[in-house]
């Protein structure tokens, strides 16, 4: 994975982990920060990580990685 892409998956543990109550009250700011920093934000409930907020661009990178990792679909049997 290129270094620039790897940075996109790093989580800022000091500012990139928020409880759901704080996330709910500052969603717009979290979306802007995630997009600007190109880093996901972890959302916790009762102290446990439960969700991740990420930019559409980062989501597209993840989807492409998953699609590239899938084996090709088997051809239907002939006959």
ChimeraX attribute file (.defattr): number of C-alpha atoms within 10 A of each C-alpha:
attribute: neighborCount
match mode: 1-to-1
recipient: residues
	/A:1	7
	/A:2	6
	/A:3	7
	/A:4	8
	/A:5	12
	/A:6	10
	/A:7	13
	/A:8	18
	/A:9	15
	/A:10	13
	/A:11	16
	/A:12	13
	/A:13	10
	/A:14	7
	/A:15	9
	/A:16	18
	/A:17	17
	/A:18	20
	/A:19	16
	/A:20	19
	/A:21	11
	/A:22	12
	/A:23	19
	/A:24	12
	/A:25	10
	/A:26	11
	/A:27	13
	/A:28	10
	/A:29	11
	/A:30	20
	/A:31	16
	/A:32	13
	/A:33	17
	/A:34	20
	/A:35	17
	/A:36	10
	/A:37	12
	/A:38	20
	/A:39	21
	/A:40	24
	/A:41	25
	/A:42	22
	/A:43	21
	/A:44	18
	/A:45	12
	/A:46	8
	/A:47	10
	/A:48	10
	/A:49	14
	/A:50	12
	/A:51	12
	/A:52	13
	/A:53	18
	/A:54	21
	/A:55	19
	/A:56	12
	/A:57	12
	/A:58	18
	/A:59	13
	/A:60	11
	/A:61	13
	/A:62	13
	/A:63	12
	/A:64	11
	/A:65	12
	/A:66	10
	/A:67	11
	/A:68	10
	/A:69	9
	/A:70	8
	/A:71	7
	/A:72	8
	/A:73	6
	/A:74	6
	/A:75	6
	/A:76	6
	/A:77	5
	/A:78	4
	/A:79	3
